[in-house]
């Protein structure tokens, strides 16, 4: 028994264009979350390498600028992955370990920027700035791990339902 070949489905004209025009809920600024996160992690890591080079060769001013870009990229990595509301909600509501790791990381960003600015006016030994920078990058690694749920608490992805009241 021969059967006729299946007929192609009829598409409504213009529907594909409408579907492409609708923003996807799993994207931030039109960027895939994994791509956005990995790009920001790579930018932050590159800035960390450049910070060391700039501090030794160019000066504290260049260090401060590149450090600020790296800090923003480091935070933005998790914002891309989880979405802004979920990232902030996870930071504050996923348990005390997550909260303290984030506060420590953000405080070390502020401390390192303050020390660099202070060094411009008053001069500090480079070892103080390097120590603060290294502690900040260690805290960044812990913050990335905590964002992914490595220290307890289950992180909520952007596409998961928010059941908090």
C-alpha positions in Angstrom: 0.0 0.0 0.0 1.6 3.1 -1.2 0.9 6.3 0.6 1.1 9.7 -0.9 4.1 11.8 0.3 3.3 14.1 3.1 2.3 17.6 2.1 4.3 20.5 3.4 2.6 22.5 6.1 1.2 25.8 4.9 2.7 28.8 6.7 0.9 32.0 7.2 2.7 34.8 5.4 4.5 37.2 7.8 4.4 34.9 10.8 8.1 34.1 10.7 8.8 37.8 10.7 6.5 38.4 13.7 8.2 35.5 15.6 11.7 36.9 14.9 10.6 40.4 16.0 9.3 39.1 19.4 12.0 39.4 22.0 13.0 36.1 23.6 12.6 36.0 27.4 15.8 34.0 27.9 18.0 36.7 26.4 19.4 39.9 27.9 19.7 42.8 25.4 19.3 40.2 22.6 22.3 38.2 23.8 22.3 34.5 24.7 22.9 34.2 28.5 25.8 31.8 28.2 27.5 33.9 25.5 27.0 37.1 27.5 28.3 35.5 30.7 31.4 34.0 29.1 32.2 37.2 27.2 32.0 39.2 30.5 34.1 36.6 32.4 36.7 36.7 29.6 36.7 40.5 29.6 37.1 40.6 33.4 40.0 38.0 33.2 41.7 40.0 30.5 41.3 43.2 32.6 42.9 41.4 35.5 46.0 40.6 33.4 46.1 44.1 32.0 45.8 45.5 35.5 49.0 43.8 36.5 50.8 45.0 33.4 49.5 48.5 33.6 50.3 48.9 37.3 53.9 47.9 36.7 54.4 49.7 33.4 52.0 52.6 32.9 50.8 53.7 36.4 48.0 53.8 38.8 45.7 55.8 36.6 45.6 53.1 33.9 45.2 50.5 36.6 42.2 52.2 38.0 40.4 52.6 34.7 41.0 48.9 33.6 40.1 47.7 37.2 36.8 49.5 37.0 36.0 48.0 33.6 36.9 44.5 34.9 34.8 44.9 38.0 31.7 45.9 35.9 32.3 43.0 33.5 32.7 40.6 36.5 29.3 41.7 38.0 27.7 41.8 34.5 28.6 38.2 33.9 26.1 37.0 36.4 23.6 39.6 35.4 23.6 38.3 31.9 23.3 34.7 33.1 20.5 35.1 35.6 19.0 38.4 34.6 19.1 41.6 36.7 16.2 40.9 39.0 17.1 37.3 39.7 20.8 38.1 40.2 19.9 40.7 42.8 17.2 38.6 44.4 19.6 35.6 44.6 22.3 37.8 46.1 20.0 39.0 48.9 17.7 36.0 49.5 19.8 32.8 48.9 21.2 32.5 52.3 23.8 34.2 54.5 26.8 32.7 52.8 25.7 34.0 49.4 24.9 37.4 50.8 28.2 37.8 52.7 30.3 36.6 49.7 28.6 39.2 47.5 29.0 42.0 50.1 32.6 41.1 50.6 33.3 41.1 46.9 31.6 44.5 46.3 33.4 45.9 49.3 36.7 44.8 48.0 35.9 46.4 44.7 35.3 49.7 46.5 38.4 49.3 48.7 40.7 48.6 45.7 39.3 51.6 43.8 39.7 53.8 46.9 43.2 52.6 47.5 44.1 53.3 43.8 42.6 56.8 44.0 44.4 57.4 47.4 47.6 56.2 45.8 47.3 58.9 43.1 47.3 61.7 45.7 49.3 60.3 48.6 51.3 57.4 47.3 51.0 53.9 48.6 53.4 51.1 48.3 52.3 49.0 45.2 52.2 45.9 47.4 49.1 47.3 49.2 47.3 47.9 46.0 48.3 44.4 44.7 47.2 42.7 47.9 43.8 44.4 47.7 43.5 43.5 44.0 44.4 39.9 44.6 41.8 39.6 47.4 39.2 41.2 45.2 39.9 38.6 42.4 39.7 35.8 45.0 36.3 37.2 46.2 35.2 37.4 42.5 35.9 33.7 42.1 33.9 32.9 45.2 31.1 35.2 44.1 30.9 33.3 40.7 30.8 30.0 42.6 28.2 31.3 45.0 26.1 32.6 42.2 26.0 29.1 40.7 24.9 27.6 44.0 28.2 26.0 45.1 27.8 27.3 48.7 24.2 26.3 49.4 21.0 27.7 48.1 19.7 27.0 44.7 20.2 29.7 42.2 17.2 30.5 40.0 17.7 30.9 36.3 16.0 33.8 34.6 13.5 31.5 32.9 12.4 29.9 36.2 9.2 31.0 37.8 9.7 33.5 40.7 7.5 32.2 43.5 8.6 34.7 46.2 6.0 37.0 47.6 
